[in-house]
Amino acid sequence: MKRIFITVNIFILIFGIVAISTNNDFINKVIYEFIEDYKKLSTDSVGESILTDEIIVQVKLDVDDFTEVTDIDISNQDKYREAAKNYYSTLNKKYLSTINLNNFKSVYISKYSPYIEYTYQSDKYYTYKNAIAYAINDNDNIEMAYVKENVVNRVGQLRDSLYCSGAYEHYFDPLYTGAGIKIGILEPGLVDGSLSCFREGQVTTFIQGEPLESIDDHSTHIAAYIAGSEGIAPDADIYSSYIWGTPSEEFDWFLDNGVQLVNMSYGDANPTGVYASDSAYCDYIVNAYKMTLVAAVGNFGNSSGYVGNPALGYNVIGVGSCTEGYGRELYSSYVEVSGPPKPTIMAEGTGVSLFDINIYNSGTSVSCAIVTGLIALLMEEYPLLQISPDQTVAQMLATSYQLSYAILMDNGLNNSTGGGIFRYDSFVEGLSDYNFLENFSGRPYVFIHAEELELTEGTVFKTALAWIAYANGDVEDTRFTNYDLYLEDPNGNVVATAVSTNGNVEMITYTIPADGTYTVKIKQVGVIKNINERMFLAWGEIPEYIEPRG
């Protein structure tokens, strides 16, 4: 019987190879992403990355996107998530029986996305890899699949750092403390909620029962910076999850628990600057559920300079590190090969200490935590930001402190420091200086909006446009409408532009030469990618110079 079974399998493999080689219409749906490993993005505690003896096959089903509710607001957010969960759970279970994959160790069926993930022992995968590929390519219900190693270790005085971000005074006399905000900590390690810096019941942990899943200093420190007793948002609740393989099960758990904001202080250990499936999945989560995701760009500025995933997501806020003198820390990554320009924003992340648990860390992971904590405060003060990651980005950039005007890209951001330093004080002051827009026309090469503003001579004016890229988790199918931004002077002359084609953010910085009425115009370039697409236009007049702390 065993010999017959082997013969049948050999026949299947040979038939699969012949079918693939003779079918002129064959399209290979399998994408291989063997990225080596990942690490925590801290210069002080990098740790070692570990690859398990496992392979993940992440299958994306060819189903329609969930569209029952087109607009998410605070009143229907829970209802939307529950309806989407019922939709995808039902479809995924329905199509599971049609997928002819065998010999796997375990399977995970996503609840909030069209994904089914199979975990294989490496020897089993390599034994049956041709049959696996054939079964995927031959199934009309499968759109594509990613194959990757299972990675189990990825990368990742506070008050003085907050001076750089305009939150120093707030830290000592807080009006907002993150109350009511649920923050996910996605790390290659769990947060130790038993430490005295966390109040009782503040930290909820997702236990998946995987080997090597354990409490980790890096994850705990990141959570302490964000919401510990000496942290930025001490009244926020922490939801800690160990990232195991792909992030879909972890995001399902975050969504189940109503998390609005996720910090990801990890990334590729050997980044190539190439937009990959982890970033695409994060883009999908933001697009579908309007969750705000913040990720560290990496600490490879002194070597390759490449930004890692998931910070390369179009809908992800990528954070780099700046110095106390408002320059880029040399370790902070900024080079991308594919995907959007990164970093998005900067925060000081070198030598950041907390006395209550005696920690002292440096790296873009710390900068990432600072930005996450400040966003939590803003979400408490302005609840609409809880379902408006695009508005957060637009207002963040329009009120940021520009580090340098030397090398600006087509989108108006600096090539190595992005939009500049996150300024909490300027953000709060400019909360009302924005316009929410919806593009119903979809007509290419048409100015779809004009905003007239009274501006003052000598001020540094910033305006930023941000919109969410459409994403379904497929690296090749993440897409966005191309918009350009123009600034006209009182005489109708164009004095500044942002005309990038490779991202969903545009920003203009311009020193006003004379008082008058200036006009910000938005032009749609090319075909609209999302019907009734929404976008946020924000603006502000920022200081030309801010004195660094002594």
N, C-alpha and C positions, 0 to 999 in steps of 0.2 A: 504493500500500500504506500509506504514512504517513497519507494522508487517511482511509483506512478505519479505521486504528488510532485516530485522534483521534475519529472519529465513534462508534466503539464505546465509548471511554472516556466521551464525553459522555453516551451512552445509559445507561451504568452509573451515572454521577453523578445523572442525572435520575431513573432508576428508584429509586436509593437514597433520594433526597429524597422521592419519592412514597411509597415503602414506609414510610419513617419517619413521614411525616405522616398516613398512613391507617391505620396499625396501632395500635389502641387499647391493645394490650398491650406496646407498645414500651417498653423500659427502656434509657436511655442509660448505657452502661458506661464512657464516656470522661470522665475528670476532668482539667481543665486547671490546671496549677500553674506559671504564669509568675511566678516569684518575683523577677525582676530580677537580682539577683546576690548573691554571698556574699563574706565576707572572713574574714581571720584575726582572732582575738579578742585582740589586744594593743593597748594604748593607745600603745605606743612605736613600733610598726612595723606600721601597718595595711595598707600597700600599696594597690594598686588592683585592683579585681575585673575580670575579663575574661569576657565571654560569647563563645563561639565562634559561628560562623554555622551552628549545628547545632541540631536538635531531637531529643530523646529520646522515643520511644514505649515505655513500660515496660508490657508485657503480663503480667497475672497469669492463669495457667491455673486452670480450675475443676477441681481435683483434690483428693483426700483428703490430709489431713496425714499425714506419716510417723509411724507409731505402733508400729513393730516393737519398740522398747525404750521402756518407759514411764518408767523411772527411770535417770538418768545418774549414775554414780559414777566415782571415780577409775579403777577397774579396767576399766570398759567404755567410757570416753569416746571413745577412738580408734575402737573397734569401732562405736559408735553413729554417729559422724560418717561413717565409711566406708559403713555401711549406708544412711544417709540420702542420701549422695552418689550411690550406685548407684540408689536409688529415684527421686530427682528427675531425675538425668541421663537415665535411661531414658525416663521419662514426657515430659520436655521435648522430647527428640529425636523421640519418637513423635508428639507433637502439633504439632511445628514445621511439618510438611508440610500440616497442615490450616489454617494461618493464611495467608490470602490477602493478605499485604502485599507491595508491590512498590516499586521505585524507591528503596529505601533504600541508604545508603552502606555500612553494616555491621550485623551482628547478633551479639548475645552471648547465649549460652544458659547460664543459671545452673546450677551444679552442686549447690547446697545448698538451693535454694528454687524454688517453682513460677513462675519468671519468665523471660521471653524479652524482650530489649531491642533495639529497632531504632533506629539512628542515621540521621537524614536530614539532608541539606543543607537549610537553611531554605527556599530557593526551591523545592526539590522537595517538601518537606512542604506548603507552602502551596498549591502547585499541585494536590496530590492529597489534601489533608486531608479532603475530604468522602468520597472513596473509602476512605481509611484508616479513618475513623470508621464507615462502613457495614460494612466488612469485619470490624471488631472487634465491632460490635453484632449482626451477623448470625451470629457464630460461637458455637455452643453450648459449645465447649471453653474459651472465654474468660470469666473472671469479671468482670474490669474492666481498665482501662488508665489509666496516668497519662501525660500529655503535658507536657513541660517543656523549657526551654532547657537546652543543655549548658553548665554552668558549670565553668570550669577554675581559678577562684581563689576559694576560700571561706575564711570565717573560722571566725582564729586569731591583800643578803647572804643566799643560800638558807638557811644555818644559822640565821640570825636569824628567818626566816619559820617555820622548823620549831619555834621556841620556842612560837609561837602554837598549833601543832598537837601539842604535847606530845611532840616527837621530837628535841628539842635534844640531850639527853644520849646518845640512841641514835646520833645522827649522828657523835659523836666516839668512841663505843665500841660499834660495831654488833655485835649478835648475829646479825643477818640482813642479807643484802645483795641479795636478789632472785635468788639462784642457782636455776636451773632454771625460772624464769618467763619466758615469751615475751610480749612487749608489742608490740602493734600501734600504730603512729603513723599515723593517717589524717589527712592534711593536704593543702592545695593546694600541695604542694611536697615534695621528697624530703629525707631526712636525709643530710648529708655525713658518711659513715662514715669518711672518711680523716682527719678531725681527730684531734689527739693525745689529746683527752678520751675517745675511744672506743678500746677495745682491739681488736686485730686480729680480724676475723671477727665482731665483736659486732653489726654492723648488716647486715641482709639487705634488699635493695631489690627491689621489684616493678617491673620495667620493662615498661610496656604499649605503648611505642612511639608514644605520642600526641604531637602537636606541643605545645610549651610545657611539656612534662613536664621538670622540671629540679630541681636542688638548690635549697633555699630556706633562708634564715637562720632564719625563724620556726620551721620544722619542726625544723631542727637544734638550735635553742635549747631547744625543748620536750623533745626527746630527751635533751639534755644535763642538763636539770633532773631528768629521771626517772632516767636510767641512765648519765650520763657519769661520768668518774673522780671528780668532786666532787659527783656527783648523789646521789639518795636510794637507789637500788638499782643500784649499779654492776656487779653480776654478772648482772643480767638481760640477756636478748637482745632486740634491737630489730628489728622488722619494719616497714619503712617503705614506705608506699604513697601515691602521689599519687591524690587523689580526682578521678575523671574522670566527669562525668555523675552517674549514680546510684551508690550504694555497693555494689551486689551483686557485681560482679566482684572488688572489693577484699576483701569479706568472704569470698568463695569462696577467695581466696588465703590470707587469715588462717586459715581453717579447714583448708585443705590443710597448713599449716605448724604446726598445733597451738597457735596463739595462744590464751591464756586471758583476756587483758585488753587492751582497746583504749582509747587516749586520742584524743579528738576535740576539739582546740582550735580549732574553726572553727564558723561558723554563718551565718545569714542576715545579709546586709549591711544590709538594710532590713526587719527583722523585724516581723511583724504579731501575734506571740503566738498564732498559729493552728497547731494540731497538723496536720502535713502528712506526705507520703509518706516522706520520709527518716527521720523519727522512727518512723513505723509500721514501716518495714523494720528499723530497729534493734531495735524491740520484738520483732519476729519472731525475729531472731537470738538474743536473750536467751531468749525463750520456747522456742525449738527446741533450742538448743545450750548453754544455761546459761553463755554467755560474759559477762563483766562489761564493761560499756561506761561510760565516763566522758566527759562533755561539758561544755564551758564554756557558761554561760547567756548571755553576751554583755555588752558594755560600753555599754549604752544607757540606764543608769539616769538620766543627766543629761538625756536627751531623751525618747524614747518610753517607755523603761522596759521594752519588750517583750522577752521571752525568745525566742530563735531556735531553730530546728531544727538539729541533732537532739537538743538538750538537753531538748526537750519530750516525749521518749519516756517512757512510763509505767515502763518497765523500765530506763531510763537514769539514771545518777547525774548530776544537773545541779549543777554547782559554781559558786558565786559567790565574790566577793572580800570579805574583811574587812580592817579596819585593824589595826595593831599594838596599838591600844587597845581592840580587840574590838567595833568598830562596823562597819556595812556601808559599804564604799567607795561613794561616791555614783555612780560609774560602773557599778556592778554591777546587772545587769538582774534584774527580779523579777515582771513583769506578764505574765500569760497570758490569752488570750481563750478558747481551748479547749485541752483537754488537762489534765494534772495540775498541781497547784501546784508551782512551782519558785522558787528553787533547792532542792535536796535538802540540801546541806551547804555549808559555807564553809571557805575557807583564805586565809591572807594572801598576796596576790599583787602587792603594790606595791613597786617598787624592789628586785626580787630579782636578785642578782648571782651570777656564778660567775667566779672569778678565772682559772681555767686557760684559758678562752677569751675572757675579758674581755667578758662580756655583762651587761646591766642592763636588765631589762624589767618592765613592769607590765601587769596586765590579768587578766581571768578565765581566759585561756588559761594563764597561769602558775599560778594557783590550781588549775586542772584538773590540770596536770602534777604538782603537789605531792600531790594526792589520789591520783592514779594511782600515783606512786612509793611512797606509804605502803601502798596496797593490795597492791602487789607484795611488799613485806616481809611483810605479813600472810599472803599466799598461800604464801610459802615456809615460814613458821612453822606455819601451819595449812592443810595441803593441801586439806581439804574446801572451803575458800573458793574454790578454783579452779573448782568446778562449783556454787557456791551464791551467786549474786549477790543473791538475796533475803535470805540470812543476813547478807551483808556490809552491806546497807542497814539491816536491823533492829539489828544490833549497833553500827553506826556511829552511828545516831540515839540509841540507848539510852545511849551513852557520850559523846555530844557535849556541848560546853559551850554552854549556852543564852546567846545574845547579849542577848535582850530578851524580857520577858513581856508587852510592851505590846499587841501586836496578834497574837493567836493565832487561827488559822483552825480550822474544825471538825475538821481532822485533827490538831490540836495543834501544828503547825508555825507558825513566825512567817511572816507574809505576805511579808517581804522578805529574811529571813535563813534561812529553812527550819528545819532541825533544830539550827542553831548551828554551832560550829566543830568540825571533825574533830579528835579527840584520840586520837592513836596510843597514848599511854600508858594511857589509860582503856580503850581497845579491848582491848589486850593483857591488862590486869588482869581484864576482864570476859568473856574468851573462853569461860568455862564457864557464864556466866549466861545461858542461853538454853534454849528448848525447841523441838524440831522437831515439827511437828504435821501430820497429814494429815486432811482432812475427807472422810469417806466417806459421811456421812448426806445432805448436800444438803438438809437441812430448814430452811426459812426461819423466822426469828424464834425461833431456839433458841440458847441458850448452849451452845457446842460445847466450851469448855475453861475450866477455872478453875485458876489458879496461886497457891498460898499462899506468901507471903514474909514473913520476919521483918525488919521495918524499924525503924530507929533514929530517935528524936526529933531534929529539927533538920536531918536530912540532906535533900538535894534528890534525890528519887527520879525516875528516868525509866524508862519502858517503851515499847517500840516493836514494832509488828507489821508485817511486810512479806510480800508474796506477789507472784508473777509474774502479770502480766496476760496473758491469752490474746491472741495476735496472729498474723496470717497475712500482714501487709503491707498489707492493705486498711485505709485510714484509718477507714472506717465500720464495720469489723468488729473493731476492737480492743476488748476487753471484759474485765471483771473482776468477781468476786463482791464484794458489799458486806459488809464486816465492820466492826463497831463494837467499841471497847475501853472497858472500865469498870474503875475502881478502887474497891474497897469497903474501908472502915475495919474495925477489929476488931469493931464492933457491926453490921456488915452494911449500913451506910449508904454510898450511892454518893457519893464525894467528888470524883471527876474522871472526865471522859469524853473520848473522841475518836470522833466520829460522822460523819465525812466521807462523802459519796457520790460524790466525783469523783476518787478516786485509790486506789492500792493500797498505801498507807502510812497507819498511824495511830500517834500518839505522845502520851503523857501525861507531863507534868512536874508534880510535886507535892511541896511541902515537908512532911515528915512531922511532925505536931504532937505525937505521943506514941508511945512504943515499943509494938509489938504485931504481931499477925498480920494482914497486909493481903492482899486477894485481887484478882488481876487476872483479869478475865473477858473472853472473846471471844464476841460474838454474831454469828451469821450473819443478815444482813438481806436478804430477797429470795431469788431462785433462785440456786443455785450455777452458776457458768459453766464450771468445770472439775471433772469427776468425779475423786474422789481427789486433790483439790487440796492442795498442800503449802504451808505457811507457817512463818515463823519468828517466835517471840516472844522478845524479849531485854529485859534490864533491868539497871539499875545505879544506884548511889548516887554522884552526882557532886559535885565541889566547888561550894559556893555562890558562891565568888569566887576567881578566879585572878589574881594580880598580873601586870599587863602588864610586859613588859621595859622597863627604864629607857632 
